[in-house]
Amino acid sequence: MDNSEKPLFTFGVIADIQYADIDDGYNFKRTRKRYYRNSLQLLHKATKEWSAERFKPNFILQLGDIIDGFNKKYEASERALETVIKEFNDYPAVVHHVWGNHEFYNFSRTTLLSSVLNSTANTDAANIINTDQIYAYHFSPSPKFRFITLDAYDVSLIGREESNSKYNQAMKLLREHNSNDDLNHPPAPAGMEQRFVKFNGGFSQSQLDWLEKVLCLADERQEKVIIISHLPVHPESTDPICLAWNYDEVLSILHSHKCVVCFMAGHDHDGGYHRDASGVHHLTLEGVIETPPDSDAFGTVYVYEDRMVLKGNGRTHNRTLMYP
Ligand SMILES: Nc1ncnc2c1ncn2[C@@H]1O[C@H](COP(=O)(O)OP(=O)(O)O)[C@@H](O)[C@H]1O
């Protein structure tokens, strides 16, 4: 790739590290190997590579599932998180953390809000949603560019107290679509209905209203917007079992604003990519946890006036993302 042209700015991307100090294992279906300890070595390779870049990333996007749920079982959640954060600290830049299902397997929402995984300190107070413990905010790293982090487990059975109305809303929705005793078991063997499982979640109306307002402002300011979330929202960018429950509501909001250029997510460890009919790029990053030790899964994004260029490593492909 020719990255000799000086970008406006650059940033790093990495997803689904799922570190745990346990032996290698498999995913639920036993179709993919998981390298729990080695994920830390792959993160180390990523921070080394970012440090060696000619145009060093100004910040890093960590797309969720930073440590694995198994840590909870071994009472190792805090230790595992400290270990991974220490590795991130080797690279001297702000990390914007998104929350995935494994964050909630390890910590309560209240604990997460007062932890190092709450990155809202890196933006102005006015840019944070501040409603019902929703973790969503936006920041502008460079004039005419805005990043929005979304909370895909706002309406969810994981991370919300049973007494919270959003827990009940999530239960009602899942029960309408999934009659299995184990709500992690998908209601259908294929197709879009598969997404109605407990390990996914959705966006509340108040978060969607907030997103709408932020995008209106970005349109007015003629900014380009990149949105990040743990769960993908375009069916062509992921296995549908990984989609956010109300992905369609998010898509219709994105498509009513010309500022949106890219939606980045994790969760589907195989990764994915799709450019939709409105020209929005949907990028699902390959998961570190299912990346063999001799490969890699991370990227550096070079941002230019007319495009973003993703320089991928290992399983992560190089891509040129022209703006719509
Ligand atoms: N088909 C399934 N039936 C029942 N439980 C499942 C199924 N698939 C996943 N799970 C459970 O759902 C949770 C999330 O699945 P996991 O494979 O760990 O997802 P992730 O990719 O986020 O690590 C785990 O507790 C797992 O055991």
The ligand as an SDF file (V2000), in Angstrom:
LIG
                    3D

 27 29  0  0  0  0  0  0  0  0999 V2000
  -26.0640  -21.8150   19.9940 N   0  0  0  0  0  0  0  0  0  0  0  0
  -25.9390  -21.4920   21.2840 C   0  0  0  0  0  0  0  0  0  0  0  0
  -26.7410  -22.0540   22.2060 N   0  0  0  0  0  0  0  0  0  0  0  0
  -26.6160  -21.7300   23.5030 C   0  0  0  0  0  0  0  0  0  0  0  0
  -25.7130  -20.8720   23.9830 N   0  0  0  0  0  0  0  0  0  0  0  0
  -24.8810  -20.2830   23.1120 C   0  0  0  0  0  0  0  0  0  0  0  0
  -24.9360  -20.5470   21.7160 C   0  0  0  0  0  0  0  0  0  0  0  0
  -23.9850  -19.7970   21.0930 N   0  0  0  0  0  0  0  0  0  0  0  0
  -23.3760  -19.1040   22.0620 C   0  0  0  0  0  0  0  0  0  0  0  0
  -23.8880  -19.3950   23.2730 N   0  0  0  0  0  0  0  0  0  0  0  0
  -23.4850  -18.8040   24.5620 C   0  0  0  0  0  0  0  0  0  0  0  0
  -23.6260  -17.4380   24.4280 O   0  0  0  0  0  0  0  0  0  0  0  0
  -22.5510  -16.7440   25.0540 C   0  0  0  0  0  0  0  0  0  0  0  0
  -21.7930  -15.9620   24.0290 C   0  0  0  0  0  0  0  0  0  0  0  0
  -21.2400  -16.8540   23.1160 O   0  0  0  0  0  0  0  0  0  0  0  0
  -19.7390  -16.7580   22.7340 P   0  0  0  0  0  0  0  0  0  0  0  0
  -19.4510  -17.8220   21.7290 O   0  0  0  0  0  0  0  0  0  0  0  0
  -18.9070  -16.6940   23.9680 O   0  0  0  0  0  0  0  0  0  0  0  0
  -19.7750  -15.3550   22.0350 O   0  0  0  0  0  0  0  0  0  0  0  0
  -18.6020  -14.3730   21.8340 P   0  0  0  0  0  0  0  0  0  0  0  0
  -18.2970  -14.5030   20.3890 O   0  0  0  0  0  0  0  0  0  0  0  0
  -19.1500  -13.0570   22.2110 O   0  0  0  0  0  0  0  0  0  0  0  0
  -17.4600  -14.8230   22.6770 O   0  0  0  0  0  0  0  0  0  0  0  0
  -21.7000  -17.7840   25.7040 C   0  0  0  0  0  0  0  0  0  0  0  0
  -22.1100  -17.8780   27.0470 O   0  0  0  0  0  0  0  0  0  0  0  0
  -22.0450  -19.0520   24.9260 C   0  0  0  0  0  0  0  0  0  0  0  0
  -21.8860  -20.1950   25.7090 O   0  0  0  0  0  0  0  0  0  0  0  0
  1  2  1  0
  2  3  1  0
  2  7  2  0
  3  4  2  0
  4  5  1  0
  5  6  2  0
  6  7  1  0
  6 10  1  0
  7  8  1  0
  8  9  2  0
  9 10  1  0
 10 11  1  0
 11 12  1  0
 11 26  1  0
 12 13  1  0
 13 14  1  0
 13 24  1  0
 14 15  1  0
 15 16  1  0
 16 17  2  0
 16 18  1  0
 16 19  1  0
 19 20  1  0
 20 21  2  0
 20 22  1  0
 20 23  1  0
 24 25  1  0
 24 26  1  0
 26 27  1  0
M  END
$$$$
